[in-house]
Amino acid sequence: MMTTLYSRLWPGVKTLLLLLCCSLITGCAPGAEDQTDVAAGDSADERVYHWKLITTWPKNLPALGRAPEALADTLRLMSRGRLDIKVYGAGELVGAFEVFDAVSQGTAEMGHGASYYWRGKMPMAPFFSAVPFGMTAQEMNGWLYYGGGMELWQELYAPFRVIPLAAGNTGVQMAGWFNKEINSLEDLKGLKMRIPGLGGEVFERAGGTAINLPGGEVFTALQTGVIDATEWVGPYNDRAFGLHTVARYYYYPGWHEPGATVEAIVNADAWASLPADLQQMVITAAKAVNNDLLAEFTTRNARALQDLVNEHGVELRPLPADVLERLKATAREVAAEAAADDELAGRIYQSYQEYLRTVTRYHEISEKAYINAR
């Protein structure tokens, strides 16, 4: 059922029609005070589903933390109150890194986070969020929606009775905040850095020490010296965390997360309990949030970077070419090793790499050529 989910629900649907339908539904949506369960015997289509949505992000963190709130609000309006979702930030119901298990077990019907946090459970999970030196945001969207990636993602999560949906993207991130200059590979040795997923494994092989911390703990860890460096997202969210007040150097590019997809995950039993129209609304709303978050980050990151450099005196630095080359070579090794885990891992790796090769050739004469010409 899950491997054909998108093919059943998406054929022929056009974005413009979806947006028009959503606006019409929103215009006649009832207020929260009218959202009550119907009495026994009333139409089953009018049942109200009360769901919990748990996240890996601090409550109301700009962009990332507000994306699940936007998802819940959109679904409440689209469904005329029939799907009523309450959002909980990291640590309110479960810890940030316990979200996947909680949704799998049915403790919450829905979650919002990033698949690389589940690397210990599924070695190939990071491929559906961020692969070092891998796909950009638009390339990830292409692979997931039209290149077979979504079906593989559903297959990977199926044994855990969890259904994944793309629900946001950060775009290319920053390499992170450092309390010392990085001039060569030697400067990475012994460096303690908050960096999750495949990027963390690459960093360790390059001589550093990777530490996985939830977002809410990053500032204090950097301030107190528990870590020497950290990546988070980009200028907008990084400024919100105040990282510029506890680290001097801001490095780019974000080699470890070139287009990090964030996910909405749904418990399979909760999903099956929904009528078809509400299932369609969940898919539509997730896709809308996926597009909106990338647009927000693109705009707000550009403005926040100007503020960090011009108003706060942040020292913006590029990573040295030899450091990037070593990280790139190591990233290829790490990704290939993850693919050896089992037969499904091999298919995910092959699909990802084939799509990346094809889209890279096209972008050489489209996106890249145009940006260089511009």
N, C-alpha and C positions, 0 to 999 in steps of 0.2 A: 504493500500500500504506500509506504513512505517513498520508495524509489520512483514512483510515478506521480507523486503529489503535485509537482509543478505542471507536468504535462496535462493532467486532468483539469487543473483549475485556471491555467493561464492562457489557453489557446485563443488567439484572436483579440486578446484584450489590449487596448491602446491606452497609453498613459493619459492622453487628453480626456478621453471618455471617463476614465477613472476619477480624474480630478474634478470634472464637471459633476459626476454623480456624487462624489464626496461632498462637494459644496452644496448641492441640493439637499442632501441628507442632513448636513450640519445646520442648514437654515431652519429646519423644522424639528431639530432635536429637543427633547424635553430637558428640563433642568434636573439637577441631582435629586431634588425633592420629590420628583415624579417617578423615580426609578425604584419601584417596589416589586417584589415577587408576586406573581399572579396566583389566584386561588386555585385549588385543585379542580380539574375539569376544564380550565381555560385552555386556549390554544397553546400547544407545546412551543410554537414559534415565539411566544411572548415570554418565555422563561428568562429570568435574569441569572447570569452566571457571575458569581463573585470569585475573582481570582486574586492571587498574590503574585507579584512580580518582584523577585529579589535580584540585586545587582552586585557586581564586583566594585562598583564605584562609590565614593562618598556621596551622601545625599545632596542633591542639587549642585554638584560640581558643574561649573559652566560647560556646556557642550556635551561631554560624555555623560555626566550625571543627569542632565536634563533630557537626553534622548529617550530613555525609558519612560520618563514622565510624559513626553510628547507622544510616545507610542500609546500609552494608556489613555491619555486625553483624546487622541484621535479615534481610538476604538470605541470609547464611550459615546462620542458624538455620532460616529458612523452607524453604530448599532442602536441608536436611540435609547441608550442606557441598558441594553440587554447584556452587554459585556462590560462589567464594572471591575476595573483592575486597580488594586492598591499597590503602590510602589514602595519598596523598602530598600534603603541604602545598605552598603556593606556594613556588617556588624549589627544591624538592627534585628534581623531574625537569625541569620547565619553569617559566618565569616566570609570574607571576599572570595577565598579560594574553596569554599564549600558549596558554591552556587550550583555547579553541575550535579553533584551528588544529591542535593536537596530537590532539584527538579526531577532527576531520575527516580527518586524515591517517592515523589508526590507530595513532599512537604510543602512545596509551592508549585503552582501550575506553570509558572513562566520564570525565565531568568534573562539577564542581559549582562554580557561580559565579552571576553575574548578567548578564542579556542586554544591559544597557546598556553593558557593557564592549566589546561588539562593534559599537558604533554606527558606527565607521569602515568596517566591512565591510558592514553592513546598516543603512541609516538608520532603518528601522522597528523594529529589534531592541529598543530601550528600551520600546516599547509593551507588551512581554511581561514587563517588570519594574516600571518606575515611570515614570509620566507626571506632571509637575508639575501640581498641583491636579486630579489625576485620581482614579482609583478607590482605595478602601480595600482592605484585605486580603480581606475577605469579598466585596466586589464583584468583585475580580479573580478569586477562586475561582469565583464564579458565572459570570462571562464565559468563563473558560477551560473549565470543565467542562460548562456548560449553555447558553452563549450563542454558541458558534461560535468562541471565541478559540483553543482548542487546535488545531483544524483549520487555522486560518490560521498559527499558530505552526509547525506541522509543515510547512506549505507553504513558509514563509519559509526554514526551515533545510534543506529537502530538497536543494537544489542542492549543498550542502556535505556531503551524506551524513551528516547529524547528526539525531538524533531528540531533541526536547526533552520534558521532564517537569517539572511544577511540583514543587519539593522544598523548600519553606520559604517563610516570609513574615515580615518584621520588624514588620508593623503600621506605624502612623504613626511616622515617625522624628522626631528633633529637628532643628532648623534648623542647629545646630552650635555650635562653640566659637570665640570671637572674643577677640582681645586688645585690642579697643577697643569702645566702645559704638556701637550702631547706632541713631541717633535720626532719621535721614532718608535719602533716596536719595543724598545727597551723601556719606554715610559709606561707601557701597559703592564709590565711584569709586577705582580704583587698588588696591583690596584684592585681595590674592592669596589664593585659597581653593582648597583641595582639594575639588572637587565634580564628579563624573562625569556622563555621560549628558546627557539633555535639560536637566536642571537646570543643568549647567555652561554650556550655551549661553545659557540664560535669564539666568544670572548675568552673563555677559560682556556681553550687550546692555544690562544695567542699569548697566554701568560698571565691573564688577569684572574680575578675571583668573582664569579657571578653570584649575586644574591637576589632572591625573588621576594619582593615585598609588595603588599597591597598599596594602592595610591595614598591612603590615609596615613601611612607610616613613613613615607619617603622624606618629607621635610625634616622631621626630627632625626632620622637616621643620618642624613647628610649634615645637619647642624651639629650633632654630637660626635661625629667622626666614626660612627658605626660603618659607614660607607665613605669612600673617597670621591665617588662620582655616581651620577644617576642619569638615566634617560627616563622621560615620562611620555610626553606626546610631542608638543610643539609650543611655540611662543605663547599662545592664548591660555592653554591649561597650565603650562609651566609657570607663567606669571601669576595665575590664580593661586597656585601653591606657594608662591613666594620663593621659589628656588633661586632666583637671582640675588636674593639677600644672603644666601649661605654658600654660594659658589661663584667663582670669578670668571671662568672661561666657558663659553657656550660654543660647542662644536657642531659642525654639519659635514656631510649629509647623514640622514638617518638610514644608514646602510642595512641596519637590522630590521627596520619596519618601513619598507618603501611604499606601502599602501595597506595599512592594517585594517582589515575588516573586523568590525565588532558584531556580535551575534545576539539574536533573540532566540532562546530555546524554549520549547514547549513540551511538557509531559505528554507522552503519547496517549495515555488514557484520558487526560483532560481534553486533548485535541479531538479524540474520537467522540467525546460527549457533545461537541458543538455541532449544530446543524450546518449544512453546507454553506449557507450565506455568511455565517459568522467566521467559518474557516477562511472563506474568500476575503473577508474584511481584514483578518489578521495578516494574511499574505500581502494584501494591498497596502496596509498601514506600515508594515515592516519595510516594504520596498520604498515607500515615501520617506520614511525616517532615514533609510540607508542613503538616499540621495540628498536629503536635507542636511544631515550631519556633515557630509563632505563639503557641501556648499558653505556651511557656517565656518568650518575650520579654514577653508581656503581664504575667506574674507577676513576673519578675525585674527588668524595667524599673521597675515601680512601687516595688519595694523599694530598688533601687539609687538612684533619684532621691531618695528620703528620705535615704539615707546621704550622697549628694553634697551636699545642701543642709544637712542638720543636723550632719553630722560633719566635712565638708570645707569648709564655708563657700562653696560655689559660688553665684554670683549668677545666679539664674534670671530671664530677661527675655523678654517677648513682643516679636516683631518689630512695629514701628509699622504701623498700618493702611495708611498711604500706601505704604509699602514693599511690603507684601503685594499691594496693588492693582496697583502697577506690575509686579511679578513675575507676577501672574496674567494681565494683559493681554499681556505679552510671551510667556508660556508658550503661550497660544493661537496666537500667530503662529508660534512655533517648531514646534509640533506640526502645524499646517496645512501648513507648508512641507515638512516631512519627508514628508507624505502625497503630495506632488507628484512623488516620485521615480519611480514607475512604477505600472502598473495594480494590482499586488498591494498596494503601499503604500496606494493609494486605498481598496481594499477593507478593509484592516486598520483604517485611520483611520475609515471609515464604520461598521464594525462596533463599534469601541471607543466612538465617540461616541454611537451610537444606544443601546447598552447603558447607557452612563453616564447619558444623559438619562432613560431609563426607570427605572433603579434609583434615581436621585436623587429623582425624584418619589415613589417608594414610600418611600424612607427619610425623606423630609420628614415623613411621617405615621406612621412606625414608629420606627426607631432614633433619629433626631434628636428627634422629639416626645417619646419616652419618656425619653431622657436629660435633656432640658430639664425635663420634669415631675418626674423623680427628684431 
